[in-house]
Amino acid sequence: MTGAPFPGFLMLFNSLEFLFGFLPLTVAGFFLCGRMGGLRLAMGWLVAASLFFYSWWNPPYVLLLFSSILVNFLLGRRLQARPSRPLLAAGVAANLAVIGYYKYADFFLSSVGGLTGLDLEMEAIFLPLGISFFTFQQIAYLVDAHRGQVERGGFLDYALFVSFFPQLIAGPIVHHREMMPQFRRRGVLTPDSEAFALGLGILSIGLFKKVIIADGVARYATPVFDAAAGGYAPSFFEAWGGTLAYTFQLYFDFSGYSDMAIGLGLLFGIRLPLNFASPYKATSIIEFWSRWHMTLSRFLRDYLYIPLGGNRRGSLRRYLNLMITMLLGGLWHGAGWTFVAWGALHGGYLVVNHAWRALRVRFGRPGPSGGVGRWAARLLTFLAVVVAWVPFRAESFEAAGRILAGLSGFNGIILPPGWHEGLGPVGETLAALGIRFAYVPGFLFDGMREAALLALLTAFVFFAPNTQEWFGYTPDGRPSGSYRTPFTGRVPGLLRGFRPGYLQGMVMGALCLAAVVAIFTEVPQEFLYFQF
């Protein structure tokens, strides 16, 4: 089936093979090659290691990655020497054709077949790992080359730009101009102890988020969505428990990957752009998309929304452009109508958000006023995002409908029988309101234990500083000053910045050890964004 991941072995960032084999050898080899043969040898080593990392999953598909790199490099060189709109269009079309074949061909044929009644099935095509990311990154490169925004470099530079393993599989989607100059800066071949300590710290945080938190909370999300896909109609608490669990699973999974990518880059002295910045603290959907998958948002804005006309041609055209951008953004995440529906939901959210802002500006009230207003906006935004995650995660519209019905209470409200007496008069009141206290075989809500975990994670994502605030990380390496960020305000003094020391080392070591122990006892799980 098109879009299905290859059933092989991935060298996951959260696997023992990666952490204790590939990573230390690659880092040591980079600096050793730099000392022995200079920058070109070190870069060649890193390209070879990155291609090996990719080939671990499915060796033949490394030829696809290498061919894509070679063709786009040659197109980019030609566009640098002689900008040409037809050539740029051909290059972009060629990249889209590749991703269209591997990711969307079967989806397109099955959709047409469903409308026409024709049997248009095709042989199974397995989705190349990371194709959505390295294809979009190279499309951006071609456009930047046509605009004269790319420094001229050799094939080795370009191959490293695309294949650099920390960001190859699931981003961030980087620009050539923001990454490759870092490899040519003075001192890049000399290990930087402070950057190394910072990288290991952020890497440990990301590993803990993925292995302990995301994979841990997944056990409450997966059964609910799987049961809904099988025809089960989850009750109120089952639906909310499963949906919130997935909300936090995806949050900590993607946040963990983003942290690990940044940490891995720092081991080589490379600062990757931020891709995740406390998105559930957003007070609007507009702000949410400035925090969630930030480099994809940047790509969609710069290479789709603005070329479509952006907001330059009136409000109606602006809203149409927003809808087109988000529909395609949803389809980018997966070849399925549920992803399109998720994109349409967010497109509708953005249209309403922009229209509401315009209305408030007209009446002299540009934003939420006071703490109560900001928290009301934050909670409303969070609720809208949570509801939209249902079709994003569900296997079908029917499954999504069952969960949404459960969230609304249409599938009934059931609590464990022991809660009736434990709640006292409150239990009597709830029973009078129609809430059932009964034992149901296969009940998918784990009571107070699940409620306590979800409450703890809610408090964490709303109130805790994010990783870059803890560590004072900025993509350009400049100090963050007063530690006031664009998103969350001032960070408490105890958590300001990162200074290597025994206490910090012990904390990071404990988090890393907990994650490694979990990896030994459980089969490592893929990052959710690997499937996109």
Summary of the structure (lengths in Angstrom):
residues: 532
radius of gyration: 24.3
end to end distance: 14.6
largest distance: 79.2
contacts: 1713
relative contact order: 0.11
helix: 67%
strand: 3%
